[in-house]
Amino acid sequence: MNTFIEMLQYPFLQRALIVGILISICAALLGVSLVLKRYSMIGDGLSHVGFAALAIAYAFNTAPLMVSIPVCLVAAFFLLRLTENSKIKGDAATALLCSGALAIGVMTISLTQGMNTDVCNYMFGSILAMSREDVYLSVALSIVVMILYGFFYHKLFAVTFDEQFAKATGIKTNWYNMLLALLTSITVVLGMRMMGTLLISSLIVFPALTAMRVCKRFFSVILLSGILSIAEFVSGVYISYVFSTPTGASIVIVDIAVFMIFALYRRLMK
């Protein structure tokens, strides 16, 4: 407890904890629907797009977020349009997006300033990268996600489990799918500054999969996923601070450990 209080004395850690907790909640809630709809790798695809947009932003000396967020929003729309084509499935479309965006990012970096500290921070994450702007955007994003799941829970449930039935009942499934993709893209852009491009998808996938080991109802999975996401993030930051390890990697290690514990518990309870 004394160590945790000591951590809170640093302004950059205060910002990191606020942004991280809010992003963890958003990623966990969105992740449940994405995993159940077999879009669990969308975060990985959008993070690679965000990296390419970041590289372009640095090449033209513009604000990274002002470029990354719009580009990822367009990429999310493009990805959904691709998956609507029966010839290109969701995983194939994501693979196309990942490889193409990463190639653009690497090529842009090599032709401009080369690999520097800022670019490395976005690739592997840095707890020092959080700013006041990130805090404000994270608060706004979390409010929107909470409103979505609070007021449109039943429609999201229908869209997640049986999209054809939901469409038949008059629910605008394309609108909800697009909204999920757009909110995920903003979550990825904000989270990759701390987790890194290569690890941000873990915030979306691990809490949802872990909660599904022990919960069967959609609401209980969402609730437990959010709790686990916050606990795993805080634990990862604590480990990172005490042992001077990379923040993103520390959080993912905690994610893996908790997932294995829950999977073992489920096996023992059978």
Secondary structure, 3 states (H helix, E strand, C coil): CHHHHHHCCCHHHHHHHHHHHHHHHHHHHHHHHHHHCCCCCHHHHHHHHHHHHHHHHHHCCCCHHHHHHHHHHHHHHHHHHHHCCCCCCHHHHHHHHHHHHHHHHHHHHHHCCCCCHHHHHHHHCCHHHCCHHHHHHHHHHHHHHHHHHHHCHHHHHHHHHCHHHHHHCCCCHHHHHHHHHHHHHHHHHHHHHHHCCCCCHHHHHHHHHHHHHHCCCHHHHHHHHHHHHHHHHHHHHHHHHHHCCCHHHHHHHHHHHHHHHHHHHHHHHC
